[in-house]
Amino acid sequence: METARVIYARRSVRKFKTDPIPLDQVEFLLDAAQQAPSWMNSQSPRYFVINNRELIDKLADESCQGRRSLNILKTAPCAIFVCALPGNCGKGAATRDGKIPEWFMFDSALAVENLCLAATDRGIGSLIIGGYDPDIARKVIGIPDEMIPVCLIALGYPDEDPVAPPRLSKKDVVRVNGPAEAWK
Ligand SMILES: Cc1cc2nc3c(=O)[nH]c(=O)nc-3n(C[C@H](O)[C@H](O)[C@H](O)COP(=O)(O)O)c2cc1C
């Protein structure tokens, strides 16, 4: 698919068919994620792929308890738990008081969007899930302490065709030559 078409075609999918995603397709998505830019090429994101039904259900039941994401994740044949390995990421950008910007979250976001766009290209639906308990998810999957949970991604062939939620108009979000002049 042409890039612009993929960007506009991507939607958050919240209902999936049971069909598994072939491993070569999951690999395609991970390769796309790894092509994303990162702070000094630090490549801080890490990807924990879960395609075992029981483990996805356990992850959903325990880390998404009481949230809408629980039942969504339970229909997904595949989930990816994205975590960041901060390491030296952002160190060169430390402020005068020594604070290190959290560029690893930015790196992960770029990678996640690449992954979701690649999924769209292959007819695979995706949902970024921030509505989960990262500490519980960490325990369920066994994530080492040095890694920082970022998000879950639910993946599967779409069983719905979501309508695009409206976006703000450019005049609401863009200013030209300073804060006073709105986009016409
Ligand atoms: C950081 C982040 C966290 C999100 N968490 C959730 C979530 O927990 N549950 C959910 O249903 N959607 C979640 N979403 C999806 C957004 O609701 C969705 O992107 C937004 O409504 C726009 O719809 P679209 O993705 O179809 O363009 C999340 C998106 C982002 C970027």
The ligand as a Gaussian input file, in Angstrom:
#p B3LYP/6-31G(d) Opt

LIG

0 1
 C       -0.621000       5.775000      24.073000
 C       -1.969000       5.237000      23.637000
 C       -2.702000       4.461000      24.516000
 C       -3.930000       3.937000      24.121000
 N       -4.607000       3.123000      24.993000
 C       -5.787000       2.595000      24.617000
 C       -6.487000       1.707000      25.494000
 O       -6.029000       1.375000      26.581000
 N       -7.689000       1.205000      25.078000
 C       -8.227000       1.531000      23.862000
 O       -9.307000       1.047000      23.537000
 N       -7.576000       2.361000      22.997000
 C       -6.365000       2.897000      23.342000
 N       -5.670000       3.706000      22.472000
 C       -6.220000       3.979000      21.134000
 C       -6.821000       5.379000      21.013000
 O       -8.039000       5.432000      21.713000
 C       -7.005000       5.690000      19.504000
 O       -5.744000       5.765000      18.910000
 C       -7.748000       7.012000      19.267000
 O       -9.062000       6.943000      19.744000
 C       -7.779000       7.380000      17.790000
 O       -8.348000       6.344000      17.012000
 P       -7.535000       5.693000      15.805000
 O       -6.346000       4.973000      16.397000
 O       -8.473000       4.735000      15.137000
 O       -7.086000       6.772000      14.893000
 C       -4.439000       4.225000      22.830000
 C       -3.662000       5.003000      21.952000
 C       -2.449000       5.483000      22.337000
 C       -1.610000       6.268000      21.340000

